[in-house]
Amino acid sequence: MFVELHAQTDIGRVRQGNEDNFLVLDLASGESWSGSDGAQEPPDGIRRFEVGSEGLVLIVSDGMGGALAGDVASRMAVESVREMLTEEDSGHKTDDQGANVSLVDCLRNATGYANYAIHRKSLEDPRCSGMGATLTAAAIAGNTMDFVQVGDSRAYVIRGDEIKLATKDQSLVQQLVDVGQITEEDAETHMFRNVILQALGAQSDLAPVVSRVRLQRGDIMLLCSDGLSGKMRAEEMLQIVAESRADLAAACDALVKEANKRGGEDNITVVLARFDGEDLAAPAPEPITVELAALEDDPTLHGMEDDTSPIP
């Protein structure tokens, strides 16, 4: 299986700093690229490459808690996960009996580690009090793409002329939609649409939501912060990607420009990845299916609004 990818993060038109971040991590080579690295283009080794048996991890993180704290939180999110997944002697790749642990479980463990690190930093450093970060991550191994989500950054899968939301927001408005109090359309303009129910660092306990999509040849995955998803519908994203004619860098740029054109009140981050190769099944006419894993025991969730302190 081969992957071609590109990513872009942008400050937007209103904010004074960029509190978003992203991570691309090829576990076979150990090569990575993140927003905090400062490079506008991916390293040559991870523009297009064959995905090895170790797999690939892609992440978008949106920090919150103020200019300093939000930047610190999202940077700690991606760097903590990168450190955990690439540390040879960390012990995260095997369980207590020495059996191999799946990539998605390694990613969940790394997410828990990031949550601990950010939470501890917020308690020890008064400048970072109350900080947190969303994390939407994809673990790609074999023909499966597993998503680990904390907060309301999003992952979409594009297959032909279909686009499907592959993650579920951990937000107040999504909860209201789930119980039938408001519609999906109402949620897009609801006054509490920025209130999320979970964030890295906001509390000591964490319950990420895990979902899975079976990859097919030609699938495109789109990860983004709410600076993009809050400005355009999924169908509009699909149209922009299609109009870019397979140029992922051009598609990232066009998506960011359109979000800025519509106001750009928030930071905007996009990661696009296209998968191909004979090891993947040929595209089928059936709709994209998202398998949503059952939540483990839920901790007490505390509401948090993007770029603010937790709601009391």
VOPAGU-2260 file (C-alpha; in pm, 1 decimal, decimal comma):
REM VOPAGU-2260
SITE   aa  ch    i         X         Y         Z
SITE  MET   A    0       0,0       0,0       0,0
SITE  PHE   A    1     126,5     345,5     -92,6
SITE  VAL   A    2      29,8     679,3      57,2
SITE  GLU   A    3      65,9    1028,5     -84,0
SITE  LEU   A    4       7,1    1313,7     157,9
SITE  HIS   A    5      19,4    1682,2     230,1
SITE  ALA   A    6     -68,2    1903,8     527,1
SITE  GLN   A    7    -111,9    2273,3     593,4
SITE  THR   A    8    -180,0    2486,0     899,3
SITE  ASP   A    9    -278,9    2851,0     888,2
SITE  ILE   A   10    -326,5    3122,1    1149,1
SITE  GLY   A   11    -648,5    3247,1     988,6
SITE  ARG   A   12    -750,9    3610,1     962,6
SITE  VAL   A   13    -833,7    3699,8    1324,3
SITE  ARG   A   14    -615,0    3512,7    1573,9
SITE  GLN   A   15    -280,1    3648,5    1691,0
SITE  GLY   A   16    -118,3    3304,0    1701,6
SITE  ASN   A   17    -166,1    2953,5    1566,7
SITE  GLU   A   18    -276,4    2705,1    1831,9
SITE  ASP   A   19    -330,9    2420,3    1581,8
SITE  ASN   A   20     -80,1    2148,1    1508,7
SITE  PHE   A   21     -50,0    1830,5    1302,7
SITE  LEU   A   22     169,5    1521,5    1287,1
SITE  VAL   A   23     265,1    1282,5    1009,1
SITE  LEU   A   24     460,5     982,0    1139,6
SITE  ASP   A   25     593,7     693,1     930,1
SITE  LEU   A   26     668,0     426,5    1188,5
SITE  ALA   A   27     879,1     215,1     951,1
SITE  SER   A   28    1141,1     484,2     893,7
SITE  GLY   A   29    1074,5     692,9    1202,5
SITE  GLU   A   30    1052,0     998,0     977,9
SITE  SER   A   31     795,1    1257,8    1080,2
SITE  TRP   A   32     662,9    1604,3    1003,7
SITE  SER   A   33     466,0    1831,1    1234,7
SITE  GLY   A   34     330,8    2182,0    1226,3
SITE  SER   A   35     569,5    2285,1    1503,2
SITE  ASP   A   36     865,3    2175,7    1287,0
SITE  GLY   A   37     806,6    2493,5    1085,0
SITE  ALA   A   38     851,5    2333,7     742,8
SITE  GLN   A   39     589,7    2425,4     482,6
SITE  GLU   A   40     658,3    2114,3     274,1
SITE  PRO   A   41     684,9    1752,1     388,2
SITE  PRO   A   42    1028,8    1588,7     390,1
SITE  ASP   A   43    1101,8    1405,4      65,2
SITE  GLY   A   44    1072,1    1069,3     239,1
SITE  ILE   A   45     709,9    1118,6     337,8
SITE  ARG   A   46     559,1    1286,9      34,4
SITE  ARG   A   47     477,4     948,6    -116,0
SITE  PHE   A   48     595,5     617,9      24,9
SITE  GLU   A   49     503,4     257,8      84,5
SITE  VAL   A   50     335,5     200,6     419,6
SITE  GLY   A   51     528,3     -68,9     603,1
SITE  SER   A   52     396,5    -325,3     846,8
SITE  GLU   A   53     464,2     -84,3    1135,7
SITE  GLY   A   54     202,0     152,7     995,4
SITE  LEU   A   55     138,5     524,6     966,0
SITE  VAL   A   56      -6,5     777,3    1213,1
SITE  LEU   A   57    -166,6    1110,1    1115,7
SITE  ILE   A   58    -290,2    1365,2    1371,6
SITE  VAL   A   59    -459,9    1704,5    1394,5
SITE  SER   A   60    -468,3    1883,9    1730,0
SITE  ASP   A   61    -640,3    2211,5    1819,2
SITE  GLY   A   62    -513,8    2381,3    2133,7
SITE  MET   A   63    -721,7    2588,7    2371,6
SITE  GLY   A   64    -670,7    2793,6    2683,0
SITE  GLY   A   65    -522,0    3116,5    2551,3
SITE  ALA   A   66    -243,7    3217,6    2315,6
SITE  LEU   A   67      43,4    3061,7    2509,7
SITE  ALA   A   68    -138,2    2768,8    2664,5
SITE  GLY   A   69    -321,2    2661,2    2347,7
SITE  ASP   A   70       0,7    2651,4    2147,8
SITE  VAL   A   71     175,0    2458,7    2425,7
SITE  ALA   A   72    -110,2    2206,7    2455,1
SITE  SER   A   73    -133,8    2118,6    2085,1
SITE  ARG   A   74     244,6    2099,5    2053,5
SITE  MET   A   75     264,8    1871,4    2357,3
SITE  ALA   A   76     -15,2    1657,5    2212,2
SITE  VAL   A   77     165,6    1575,8    1887,3
SITE  GLU   A   78     514,0    1559,8    2038,2
SITE  SER   A   79     405,1    1332,9    2324,0
SITE  VAL   A   80     241,3    1091,1    2081,5
SITE  ARG   A   81     545,0    1100,7    1851,6
SITE  GLU   A   82     778,3    1033,8    2144,4
SITE  MET   A   83     568,6     747,8    2277,4
SITE  LEU   A   84     528,0     573,3    1942,7
SITE  THR   A   85     892,5     601,2    1839,1
SITE  GLU   A   86    1057,1     522,8    2173,2
SITE  GLU   A   87    1203,5     174,6    2127,7
SITE  ASP   A   88    1232,0      92,1    2497,0
SITE  SER   A   89     905,1     248,2    2610,5
SITE  GLY   A   90     731,4     -90,0    2625,4
SITE  HIS   A   91     415,6      38,2    2457,9
SITE  LYS   A   92     430,4    -211,4    2168,6
SITE  THR   A   93     381,5    -522,7    2383,0
SITE  ASP   A   94     146,7    -605,7    2668,8
SITE  ASP   A   95     234,3    -753,9    3006,8
SITE  GLN   A   96     257,3   -1100,2    2852,6
SITE  GLY   A   97     489,1    -984,0    2574,9
SITE  ALA   A   98     224,1   -1008,3    2301,7
SITE  ASN   A   99     221,8    -750,0    2024,2
SITE  VAL   A  100     -17,7    -459,5    2069,0
SITE  SER   A  101    -208,9    -328,9    1765,8
SITE  LEU   A  102    -118,8      12,6    1627,0
SITE  VAL   A  103    -453,3     162,8    1727,5
SITE  ASP   A  104    -404,8      40,9    2085,5
SITE  CYS   A  105     -52,3     185,9    2084,4
SITE  LEU   A  106    -206,1     513,0    1966,0
SITE  ARG   A  107    -466,7     505,2    2241,4
SITE  ASN   A  108    -192,0     445,3    2497,2
SITE  ALA   A  109       7,0     734,8    2352,7
SITE  THR   A  110    -304,3     953,7    2368,3
SITE  GLY   A  111    -338,0     872,4    2736,6
SITE  TYR   A  112      27,7     960,0    2786,7
SITE  ALA   A  113     -25,5    1296,1    2610,9
SITE  ASN   A  114    -329,6    1362,8    2829,6
SITE  TYR   A  115    -123,6    1297,8    3143,6
SITE  ALA   A  116     163,0    1519,1    3025,4
SITE  ILE   A  117     -61,7    1812,0    2934,3
SITE  HIS   A  118    -270,5    1781,2    3251,1
SITE  ARG   A  119      42,3    1776,3    3467,2
SITE  LYS   A  120     187,4    2078,4    3286,3
SITE  SER   A  121    -137,4    2271,7    3336,5
SITE  LEU   A  122    -121,4    2204,0    3710,5
SITE  GLU   A  123     247,6    2286,5    3751,7
SITE  ASP   A  124     274,4    2597,7    3534,0
SITE  PRO   A  125      35,0    2884,9    3618,3
SITE  ARG   A  126      74,9    3021,3    3263,6
SITE  CYS   A  127     -78,2    2699,6    3131,5
SITE  SER   A  128    -358,3    2659,1    3382,5
SITE  GLY   A  129    -672,3    2521,2    3223,2
SITE  MET   A  130    -513,8    2444,3    2887,9
SITE  GLY   A  131    -623,2    2152,3    2672,2
SITE  ALA   A  132    -622,0    2024,3    2316,1
SITE  THR   A  133    -834,4    1821,0    2084,0
SITE  LEU   A  134    -676,3    1522,6    1913,2
SITE  THR   A  135    -806,6    1342,9    1606,7
SITE  ALA   A  136    -567,0    1073,3    1495,1
SITE  ALA   A  137    -562,5     803,2    1228,6
SITE  ALA   A  138    -368,7     479,3    1265,5
SITE  ILE   A  139    -322,8     314,5     925,7
SITE  ALA   A  140    -203,5     -46,2     918,9
SITE  GLY   A  141    -284,5    -310,4     659,7
SITE  ASN   A  142    -613,0    -226,3     493,1
SITE  THR   A  143    -770,0     -57,6     795,3
SITE  MET   A  144    -777,8     300,5     913,3
SITE  ASP   A  145    -858,2     339,0    1282,7
SITE  PHE   A  146    -946,5     677,0    1430,2
SITE  VAL   A  147    -886,5     787,1    1787,6
SITE  GLN   A  148   -1069,9    1105,9    1879,9
SITE  VAL   A  149   -1076,0    1344,0    2172,6
SITE  GLY   A  150   -1279,3    1662,3    2112,8
SITE  ASP   A  151   -1422,8    1797,7    1790,0
SITE  SER   A  152   -1151,8    1804,3    1526,1
SITE  ARG   A  153   -1267,1    1573,3    1247,3
SITE  ALA   A  154   -1173,6    1298,9    1002,6
SITE  TYR   A  155   -1351,2    1244,5     670,3
SITE  VAL   A  156   -1308,5     969,3     413,3
SITE  ILE   A  157   -1353,2    1048,5      43,3
SITE  ARG   A  158   -1426,9     765,3    -197,8
SITE  GLY   A  159   -1514,3     863,1    -552,8
SITE  ASP   A  160   -1797,4    1115,3    -530,2
SITE  GLU   A  161   -1883,6    1030,0    -167,0
SITE  ILE   A  162   -1753,5    1191,0     150,3
SITE  LYS   A  163   -1823,3    1043,9     494,0
SITE  LEU   A  164   -1756,4    1180,0     842,1
SITE  ALA   A  165   -1554,3     902,4    1008,8
SITE  THR   A  166   -1540,3    1048,9    1360,4
SITE  LYS   A  167   -1798,9    1162,6    1610,4
SITE  ASP   A  168   -1764,5    1499,6    1781,5
SITE  GLN   A  169   -1741,6    1489,8    2157,7
SITE  SER   A  170   -1936,2    1813,2    2186,4
SITE  LEU   A  171   -2243,4    1950,2    2357,0
SITE  VAL   A  172   -2432,0    2006,9    2032,6
SITE  GLN   A  173   -2356,6    1651,0    1915,6
SITE  GLN   A  174   -2497,8    1525,3    2242,9
SITE  LEU   A  175   -2811,1    1733,2    2183,1
SITE  VAL   A  176   -2837,8    1589,4    1831,1
SITE  ASP   A  177   -2799,8    1235,0    1966,5
SITE  VAL   A  178   -3093,6    1276,3    2205,8
SITE  GLY   A  179   -3307,7    1445,8    1941,7
SITE  GLN   A  180   -3325,7    1793,1    2098,2
SITE  ILE   A  181   -3176,5    1967,1    1792,1
SITE  THR   A  182   -3110,9    1872,8    1430,3
SITE  GLU   A  183   -2776,8    1843,8    1250,6
SITE  GLU   A  184   -2862,7    2171,6    1074,7
SITE  ASP   A  185   -2933,9    2342,3    1409,0
SITE  ALA   A  186   -2597,2    2221,5    1541,2
SITE  GLU   A  187   -2406,3    2411,5    1272,4
SITE  THR   A  188   -2520,7    2750,0    1404,9
SITE  HIS   A  189   -2597,1    2665,2    1769,9
SITE  MET   A  190   -2467,1    2916,1    2026,5
SITE  PHE   A  191   -2287,2    2633,1    2212,5
SITE  ARG   A  192   -2133,4    2468,9    1904,5
SITE  ASN   A  193   -1779,3    2532,1    2038,1
SITE  VAL   A  194   -1837,4    2357,4    2370,3
SITE  ILE   A  195   -1660,3    2022,4    2375,5
SITE  LEU   A  196   -1705,2    1752,1    2638,2
SITE  GLN   A  197   -1351,5    1618,0    2641,2
SITE  ALA   A  198   -1001,3    1747,4    2571,1
SITE  LEU   A  199    -646,2    1631,2    2632,5
SITE  GLY   A  200    -524,7    1774,0    2961,3
SITE  ALA   A  201    -863,3    1891,2    3087,6
SITE  GLN   A  202    -895,7    1604,2    3334,5
SITE  SER   A  203    -691,4    1307,0    3451,8
SITE  ASP   A  204    -929,7    1049,3    3299,8
SITE  LEU   A  205    -989,1    1012,7    2929,2
SITE  ALA   A  206   -1226,6     810,4    2710,0
SITE  PRO   A  207   -1128,7     849,5    2342,8
SITE  VAL   A  208   -1383,3     750,6    2080,3
SITE  VAL   A  209   -1250,6     489,4    1836,7
SITE  SER   A  210   -1385,8     419,3    1488,3
SITE  ARG   A  211   -1268,7     224,6    1183,1
SITE  VAL   A  212   -1293,4     238,5     805,3
SITE  ARG   A  213   -1177,9     -39,9     572,2
SITE  LEU   A  214    -956,1     116,0     306,8
SITE  GLN   A  215   -1010,0      78,7     -65,2
SITE  ARG   A  216    -788,5     176,9    -354,8
SITE  GLY   A  217    -801,1     551,9    -420,2
SITE  ASP   A  218    -949,2     648,2     -82,1
SITE  ILE   A  219    -861,2     995,6      46,5
SITE  MET   A  220    -859,7    1079,9     414,6
SITE  LEU   A  221    -909,0    1439,3     532,4
SITE  LEU   A  222    -823,1    1541,8     887,8
SITE  CYS   A  223    -904,9    1895,9     995,0
SITE  SER   A  224    -951,7    2129,5    1287,7
SITE  ASP   A  225   -1284,2    2306,0    1333,0
SITE  GLY   A  226   -1136,4    2612,5    1165,5
SITE  LEU   A  227   -1222,2    2426,0     844,9
SITE  SER   A  228   -1517,8    2204,0     938,4
SITE  GLY   A  229   -1690,9    2497,3    1106,5
SITE  LYS   A  230   -1678,4    2696,1     782,6
SITE  MET   A  231   -1793,6    2451,4     517,7
SITE  ARG   A  232   -2004,8    2144,4     471,0
SITE  ALA   A  233   -1854,8    1808,2     386,9
SITE  GLU   A  234   -1991,3    1825,0      32,4
SITE  GLU   A  235   -1812,2    2156,0     -21,3
SITE  MET   A  236   -1483,8    2003,2      95,0
SITE  LEU   A  237   -1539,4    1715,1    -146,7
SITE  GLN   A  238   -1594,1    1955,3    -434,6
SITE  ILE   A  239   -1271,8    2146,3    -360,3
SITE  VAL   A  240   -1067,5    1826,1    -338,1
SITE  ALA   A  241   -1220,9    1701,1    -664,1
SITE  GLU   A  242   -1148,9    2030,4    -841,0
SITE  SER   A  243    -782,5    2008,3    -738,9
SITE  ARG   A  244    -748,1    1708,9    -973,4
SITE  ALA   A  245    -543,3    1479,8    -752,0
SITE  ASP   A  246    -302,3    1755,3    -637,3
SITE  LEU   A  247    -319,0    1724,9    -258,6
SITE  ALA   A  248    -103,4    2032,9    -195,8
SITE  ALA   A  249    -335,3    2240,1    -413,6
SITE  ALA   A  250    -637,7    2091,4    -236,5
SITE  CYS   A  251    -499,3    2181,2     108,6
SITE  ASP   A  252    -427,7    2533,7      -7,0
SITE  ALA   A  253    -772,9    2574,6    -163,9
SITE  LEU   A  254    -948,4    2448,8     150,5
SITE  VAL   A  255    -753,7    2689,0     372,7
SITE  LYS   A  256    -816,5    2981,5     138,2
SITE  GLU   A  257   -1190,1    2910,9     129,4
SITE  ALA   A  258   -1211,3    2896,3     512,0
SITE  ASN   A  259   -1029,3    3229,2     528,7
SITE  LYS   A  260   -1256,8    3373,1     261,7
SITE  ARG   A  261   -1554,3    3285,7     482,8
SITE  GLY   A  262   -1411,4    3476,5     778,7
SITE  GLY   A  263   -1107,4    3284,0     902,8
SITE  GLU   A  264   -1194,6    3353,1    1265,7
SITE  ASP   A  265   -1010,8    3040,6    1381,0
SITE  ASN   A  266    -683,7    2867,1    1299,6
SITE  ILE   A  267    -718,4    2621,4    1011,6
SITE  THR   A  268    -537,0    2288,8     975,0
SITE  VAL   A  269    -580,4    2024,7     705,5
SITE  VAL   A  270    -410,4    1688,5     646,4
SITE  LEU   A  271    -488,5    1501,3     323,0
SITE  ALA   A  272    -371,8    1146,5     244,8
SITE  ARG   A  273    -446,4     931,3     -59,9
SITE  PHE   A  274    -406,7     553,2     -47,5
SITE  ASP   A  275    -332,8     324,5    -339,3
SITE  GLY   A  276    -172,6      -7,4    -425,2
SITE  GLU   A  277    -266,2    -359,8    -523,5
SITE  ASP   A  278    -290,8    -472,4    -161,4
SITE  LEU   A  279    -606,7    -264,5    -126,5
SITE  ALA   A  280    -946,3    -374,8    -253,1
SITE  ALA   A  281   -1080,3    -211,5    -566,6
SITE  PRO   A  282   -1346,8      56,8    -503,7
SITE  ALA   A  283   -1688,4     -97,8    -444,6
SITE  PRO   A  284   -2026,3      65,0    -515,8
SITE  GLU   A  285   -2139,3      28,1    -153,6
SITE  PRO   A  286   -2145,6     338,3      70,3
SITE  ILE   A  287   -1852,3     402,8     302,6
SITE  THR   A  288   -1907,1     218,3     630,2
SITE  VAL   A  289   -1778,2     355,0     959,6
SITE  GLU   A  290   -1751,2     106,8    1244,9
SITE  LEU   A  291   -1782,8     288,1    1577,0
SITE  ALA   A  292   -1631,0     108,0    1875,4
SITE  ALA   A  293   -1823,8      95,7    2200,3
SITE  LEU   A  294   -1697,6     337,2    2465,1
SITE  GLU   A  295   -1523,5     196,3    2767,2
SITE  ASP   A  296   -1629,1     312,9    3109,4
SITE  ASP   A  297   -1682,0     684,9    3065,6
SITE  PRO   A  298   -1511,2     920,2    3309,5
SITE  THR   A  299   -1698,3    1223,0    3433,2
SITE  LEU   A  300   -1677,3    1463,1    3140,0
SITE  HIS   A  301   -1623,4    1833,0    3183,8
SITE  GLY   A  302   -1736,2    2079,0    2919,4
SITE  MET   A  303   -1466,5    2289,1    2757,1
SITE  GLU   A  304   -1507,1    2561,2    2500,5
SITE  ASP   A  305   -1244,0    2602,3    2229,6
SITE  ASP   A  306    -981,8    2858,1    2333,1
SITE  THR   A  307   -1130,1    2911,8    2678,2
SITE  SER   A  308   -1112,1    2756,9    3022,2
SITE  PRO   A  309   -1334,3    2461,0    3116,6
SITE  ILE   A  310   -1694,9    2555,8    3175,1
SITE  PRO   A  311   -1784,1    2528,9    3543,8
